[in-house]
Amino acid sequence: MITEKTKELIATYLAGLVNTASRFDIGIGGNATSPASTTLDVPLTTVPITIGAVTADNVIEFQAIFDGADSTMTGKVIREFGITDGTNLLARVNFDGVGPFASNEDLEIFYTIEVE
């Protein structure tokens, strides 16, 4: 068992990744996530136009907004989202495809982690 304070410290550390070398990535792959994955299945080179993180006790919510005007996203169906610390894949989620995106549409993704 870890204490409530440890949960809070872990969530604060994860939130701090937004201000360091973290990357938020999207991709068009969509199969099951392997715990051994080091990258997204089929990543796009899209960079979010907005990123953020909000923490409350042991919960952190990441937000990333991707610009549809980015040519790597236009016309694509997005099926995966990931967070890295610059080297390691920290989180990846696959989901039912959304899109295809027009150049005037943005994709906003919220990803919540709860430290239990």
C-alpha positions in Angstrom: 0.0 0.0 0.0 1.2 3.5 -0.7 0.1 6.5 1.3 -2.2 9.3 0.1 0.8 11.7 0.1 2.7 9.3 -2.2 -0.3 9.2 -4.6 -0.4 13.0 -4.6 3.4 13.2 -5.3 3.2 10.8 -8.2 0.3 12.7 -9.7 2.2 16.0 -9.3 5.3 14.4 -11.0 3.2 13.2 -13.9 1.6 16.7 -14.3 5.1 18.2 -14.3 5.9 16.2 -17.4 3.8 18.7 -19.4 6.4 21.4 -18.7 9.5 19.2 -19.4 10.4 16.9 -22.4 7.0 15.3 -22.7 5.3 14.7 -26.1 1.7 14.1 -26.8 1.3 12.0 -30.0 -1.6 10.8 -32.1 -1.7 8.0 -34.6 -3.8 6.0 -37.0 -3.0 2.5 -35.5 -5.7 1.0 -33.4 -4.9 -2.4 -32.1 -4.6 -3.5 -28.5 -2.0 -1.8 -26.3 1.0 -4.0 -25.3 2.6 -3.1 -22.0 6.0 -3.6 -23.8 5.2 -0.9 -26.4 7.8 1.9 -26.8 5.9 3.9 -29.4 2.5 4.3 -30.9 1.6 1.7 -33.6 1.3 4.2 -36.5 2.3 7.6 -35.2 1.7 10.9 -37.1 4.2 13.7 -36.9 1.5 16.1 -35.7 2.4 18.4 -32.8 -0.4 19.6 -30.5 -1.1 23.3 -30.6 -2.1 23.3 -26.9 -1.1 21.1 -24.0 -2.0 21.2 -20.4 -2.4 19.2 -17.2 -4.6 19.6 -14.1 -4.1 17.7 -10.9 -6.4 17.2 -8.0 -5.0 15.0 -5.2 -4.1 11.7 -6.9 -5.8 12.5 -10.3 -4.3 14.1 -13.3 -6.0 15.1 -16.5 -3.9 15.8 -19.5 -5.3 17.9 -22.4 -3.9 18.1 -25.9 -5.4 20.0 -28.9 -4.2 19.0 -32.4 -4.7 21.3 -35.3 -6.6 20.0 -38.3 -4.7 22.4 -40.6 -1.6 20.3 -39.9 -1.2 18.3 -43.2 -0.3 15.1 -41.4 -3.7 15.0 -39.7 -5.9 16.3 -42.5 -7.9 13.5 -44.1 -6.8 10.9 -41.4 -8.8 8.8 -39.0 -7.2 9.0 -35.5 -7.2 5.8 -33.4 -4.5 6.2 -30.8 -3.1 8.7 -28.4 0.1 8.5 -26.4 2.2 10.4 -23.9 6.0 10.1 -23.8 8.7 11.7 -21.6 10.9 12.2 -24.6 12.2 8.7 -24.4 9.7 6.4 -22.8 6.1 5.7 -23.7 4.3 6.5 -20.5 0.7 6.0 -21.7 -1.1 4.9 -24.8 -4.8 4.4 -25.5 -6.4 3.1 -28.6 -10.0 4.0 -29.4 -12.7 3.8 -32.1 -11.5 6.0 -34.9 -12.5 9.6 -35.1 -12.2 11.6 -38.3 -11.3 12.0 -41.1 -10.4 15.6 -40.2 -10.8 18.6 -42.5 -8.2 21.4 -42.4 -10.6 23.6 -40.3 -11.2 21.0 -37.6 -9.2 20.5 -34.4 -9.0 17.3 -32.3 -9.1 17.8 -28.5 -8.1 14.8 -26.3 -8.4 14.5 -22.6 -6.6 11.7 -20.9 -7.1 11.0 -17.2 -4.8 9.1 -14.9 -5.7 8.2 -11.4 -3.0 7.0 -9.0 -4.6 4.3 -6.8 
